[in-house]
Amino acid sequence: MIGIFKTNILTQQDKHTVVTAIAGHFNPTACTVDLEDCDKVLRVVCQQLEEDRLISFVRGLGYHCTLLD
């Protein structure tokens, strides 16, 4: 399953923080943040992904996160 989210992750440090936290908590196959995109797209590939849970997790880290349509 692939989840694609709009975030406010702005820096390489923020990206590293979020990707590392997601990797430790959700065990994704892949997790990336496109800092060049205007929506700062977070893409998470995982066997089983509960989108609401991931959104809450990223928000708990202090970042904005919504499902990208």
Buried (B, 14 or more C-beta within 10 A) or exposed (E): EEBEBBBEBEEEEBBEBBBEBBEEEBEBEEBEBBBEEEEBBBBBEBEEBEBEEBBEBBEEEEBEBBEBE
